[in-house]
Amino acid sequence: MNRNTFLKTLAGAAALSMTGLAALAQSGEPIKVGEINHYKRMAAFAEPYKKGIELRLEEINAAGGVLDRPLEFVFRDDQGDPGEAIKIAEELMTSEGTVMLTGTILSNVGLAISSVAAEKQWVYLASEPLADALTWSQGNPWTFRLRTSTYMQAAMLAEQAAKTDAMKYATIAPNYAYGKDAVAAFKEVLTKLKPGVEFVGEQWPALFKIDAGAEVQALERSKPDAIYNVTFGPDLAKFVREGTTRGLFDGRTVYGLLSGEPEYLEPLADEAPEGWVVTGYPWYDFTEEDGANKVFVDAYQARFNETPKLGSLVGYMTAATVAAAIQKAGSTEGEAIRQAFEGLGVATPVGDITFREIDNQATMGAFIGTTALKDGAGVMTNWTYLDGADYLPSDEEVAKLRPAE
Amino acid sequence: MGLFIAQILTGLANAGALFMVASGLSLIFGVTRVVNFAHGSFYMLGAYVGYSLMQVLPGMVGFWVAILLAGIIVGLIGVIVEFCVLRPVYSAPELFQLVATFGVILVIQDLALMIWGPQDLLGPRAPGLKGVIRIMGEPVPQYDIALIVITPFVAFGLWYLITRTRVGTLVRAATQDREMVSALGVNQAWLFTGVFFLGCALAGLGGALQLPKGGADLLMDFNILGPVFVVVVIGGMGSLPGAYLAAVIISVLNVFGVTYAPQSTLVLMFVVMVIVLMFRPFGLLGKEEVAGEHGQVGEPERPIKPAGRNMRLLVAAGLLILGLLPFYGSNFAVVLVTDIMIFALFAASLHFMLGQGGLVSFGHAAFFGGGAYAAALFVTHANTPMELALVLAPVCAGLAAIVIGWVCLRSTGVYFAMLTLAFGQLLWSLAFQWSEVTGGDDGLVNIWPSDWASDNSVYYYLAFVLCVGGILLLRQAAHAPFGYAMRAARDSARQAEAMGINTKRIQWVAFTFAGVMAGLAGGLFVFSKGSIFPNELETARSFDALIVVFLGGVKTLSGGWVGAAFFEGIKDYLTRFEYWRLALGLSIIVIVILGPEGIVGSLRKAGERLGILKVPEDAK
């Protein structure tokens, strides 16, 4: 807290020295935003995310804030418990005076907040949860999602897979909603692009309790041409190690959802798998040509003296989105912010994104590339950024997926 | 055939770490009667310490020395914990120590986060054992072979220590009758410390040994806990060969489960446990629990009396203050207190069967979550109105309790507790897996109260009436003849039977009644949150209730709800700070040490000492 206050003072002082207008801005009552996350339970992912938010906030406030008032995030830990998150949401919105809610990584917590948001008419920006249900089957007018959804990322990988000769696929995904969504979406899109593909094996290890040796044996037994991997975190590390040791990946292409994100690739160090087609975040490769991407990465490293994760980018974009929405609304009133979110355009390090009016999903895309080893660390090579807007189902299908408003 | 053998080898390799952690837990329980929840934390520490040592110690020798050192260091940490946290509370009521170990879990979690950071650490590979051996064409990692070889040596070493040495004789004697051992002049305190060292060292060793197959992360502690308890129970508490056998059975079955029924991995081991306990109520190689203790530890419980006039006035005043909350409290206060009241009813229902009936359940969340899910399912699939759903929630939970109680009550003590845990886990996996109906872990959302109750204040009154009413009803049951029969069955089943009380039926009814009340709390919960997810059925939720019951005081009538209110309140406050788990863990430990009789018990004592409360005649 103290450090935050110090930074705010610092930012305020900086602004004061720049223009008189900015100084005026800093004197206004801050606009507060409630940010609920699993800071302890998912510390490896939530901390970079928080830093991303802090970085963008400092920039925004140094430039005069929003609506001539400083923007402030109130960070609260929900222990990864949906019931707890709802209680905190209530406190933030009714006692703390926040104007909207953001946050969560776990999809179930995101869905819980989204449900209470619709009931109480609070705006909720689901920054990191990936579940398709959030904008589709359980979608509601008050919930908006920033990050590229499971379906979009799976569709990107399926498109790559369709270009190869592989016909027999095996899948491995954690046995919970995200894993199931990810496999279903990959199957759907791949079968559409390339009828005749066959899914010869499906493995469902319990989340973070993988028995990697047994899973690898089971996958090997189904003799697939290619493998689709959805495991992440400690599960991924164990899977990669057993798979490499036992030669599972020899002569097979692996498609890895999220596997290229620094959060998951970095812990693997020199054991990172090579030749996997993955979605991720190749921050180390950005050059001047990548424009805002490079600017963000440099600013982040200069500010925190550590390398950015994908979470950092999402956090940064979260703060940017909130500022843009409130600016566009011209007010901190809930309904005004909600309307501002419809079709909202935000300039971000990865380019301009839009919050679609049809399903409240942002068009943030993903980096897709092939993994390789470089200086004893896993990196993505030959990567491209794919725009999320191109990987969503048609408007008619989306309308069918989403309950009528 | 090759694959078959390779799979068995994978299972045997997996059994290694599992056996070491489980044997440590089994040893500690056998001698000290402490159910050490923190055992998973020592396993996690073993992995982290081993990882750090391997960064410093190079080469093949360094690798193995690091593993050994990790075991020893974790053992020493265990000694510190035993000395500071457990020694002061050995004389507390049975199972009270598990609350202290729960505090230790929280403290270790935050300390590990501070020291090693949030990133998952990938374990270094064993130097010289990085490749595979081909057995009938199937690749088998060399390190797996090493684990398969090492584990029997450790098991044999333990067996030798326990059966062939003087120390082992003492340990076995203490397992059977620790009072007798101390009466014979053995320093019991050091025996306990020694066993704790050994048990924790084994856990640390297990954590370090699995490094090349995985790594170190902050979720390890809870993840290993389920399998370890299952292994210990299937093998038979206190039996080392049993633990080895069970570890092998579970691990090998799991490997085949992964291949032939990939979706089964969530529940397989719990199903095995239920089946084993149905036929062998004390595990495969366990012996019937000889009454290890003569009577209860601690001072005898006082007879229950209705509250005096002053206490009644005090409670009435308290209820009045609570009842008027919406008029002077903030909206958030109303929401928070609603949460607390619901949790208090849940805790009170567990307290009823634990305190009055002596039935320690590790799976009470099955009825809380079960009631919540019943209500949510009726609303989602049948458009049931809230009023009806709130009736159906306790009814369904009660029906579930009848069935589950019938199976679980065939066992007693820790085995009973583990069976309830298994059923809790089965219900959880049902909610988790059956996504067409239950929504899987995406849960069921948009379950809001009827229009008239949608305002927070109105819902507050609804919860107030039902929760306070429920708690008073539980209290009334304790004073009724039924309550006397429960206590008789708890204190002396044989004498109760001789007096014509059907103890099993009494316990069955008590179990069901507690289930009904937990279900009511669950129903209220789901409408206050508007959604329900499988985590309300998780074992962690059962433990939440168990912890507050002990914190509040088992041997009191109001321990359940007082503990719940206190714990929820302090948690709501502490979670605002960065290292709240450390703070919460330390507070729990302090409470446990200062007030081994729980909050209510200690307050009563203090009140009597200060002369505010009258000491009853029969307690002098």
Interface residues (C-beta under 8 A of the other chain):
Chain A: K40 A43 A44 E47 R76 D77 Q79 D81 P82 G83 E84 I86 K87 E90 E91 T94 S95 S107 N108 L111 A112 S114 S115 V116 A118 E119 A131 A133 Q138 N175 Y176 A177 K180 E202 Q203 W204 P205 A206 F208 K209 D211 A212 G213 A214 E215 Q217 A218 R221 G233 P234 A237 K238 R241 E242 T245 R246 G247 E266 P267 L268 A269 E271
Chain B: L3 A6 Q7 T10 G11 A13 N14 Q109 L113 P118 Q119 D120 L121 L122 R125 K130 G131 V132 E138 P139 P141 D144 K213 G214 G215 D217 L218 L219 N223 N254 V255 V258 T259 P262 Q263 T265 L266 S330 N331 F332 V335 L336 D339 F432 Q433 S435 G440 D441 D442 G443 V445 N446 W448 N456 F525 K529 G530 S531 F533 N535 E536 D572 T575 R576 W580 R581
